[in-house]
Amino acid sequence: MSKALRYLCPFCEAEVAVGKPCPGCSKKAKNSKPAKKSWEQDSSSEGLDLPSADFDYDDFIAREFGEASHHKTGLKWYWWLLAIAVLSAFVYRIFG
């Protein structure tokens, strides 16, 4: 019965009791360096020549994307007509 409560580790193929850490892999994990946090930066990000505080965002957008106006995004008239018809049928069905 004790054999059913053990399995082979898929990484190092050591026999491991269910619910316990693998003795071979857990030793490797303890010796490894902890992962760097996402907000921590290394020294290679120093001096990236990032824009200063007087950065003109509107000028940047104009240079990158031009002055073309956006097309109108709205519903066609027949979708409004359909919505009114469905709403009218719904109100008529409830109150009529």
N, C-alpha and C positions, 0 to 999 in steps of 0.2 A: 504494500500500500504506500510506502514511503517513496517508491519509484514514480508514482503518479504525481507526486507533489514536487517533482524536479523537472527541469528542462535544460536543453543545451543553449548556451548563449549564441545568438546568430553571428556575433562579431569575433569572439575568441574561442568559441566552441567549448567553453568550460561548463561543467555541470553546476547548475544554480538552483537553489531552493526557491519555490514560488513565493513572491513577496519580498525577497531579499535582493540586494544589489549584487551584480556579478563581481566576484572577487578579482578577476583579471582586469575588467574594464574600469571598475571603480578606483583602482589604484592609479590607472593612467589618468583618470579625470582629476584626482586630487593633485597630481604632480603637474598638471598643465596650468598655464597662465590663465587667469580669469579673463573673460571676454570684456572688451572695452564698452563702456556705456555709450548710448547713441549721442548724448550731449557732450561727451568728452571729445576734444579735438587734438590731433597730434600736431607736432611742430611744422609739418609740411603745409598746413593751411595758413601759416603766417605769411604775410606779404603777398596776398593774392591780387592786390591792386583792385580791391572792391570799390564801388562808387562811394563818393564822399557824401556828407550830409546835405550838400547843396545840389543833389541830383534832381534834375527836372524830369519828372515822370511823363508829363504831357508831351514834352519835346521828344522823349524817347519813343513813345507810342506813335507819334506823327512820323518820325523817321523810319521806324520799323514797319508800320502797317499802312502808311500813306494816309491821305485825307479822304478816302472813299467812304461815302455814307453807307450805312447798312440798309439792306432791303427790309421792307415792312414785313413783319411777321404777325399775321393775324388770321382769323378764320374767314373763309369765303362766305358770301351771302347765303348760299344754299345750306351751309351747316347751321347758321343761325335760324333759318326757316325750319329746318328739320328739328332743331332743339325746341322751338316754339310749338311745333306740331306734336311732338312727343309729350311735352309738358302739358299741353291742352288736353290730349287724350288721357293722360294720367289724372288730371284734375276732374275731367268729365267722368271718368270711371269711379273715382272715389265719391264725388259729391253729386253726380247726376243720376 
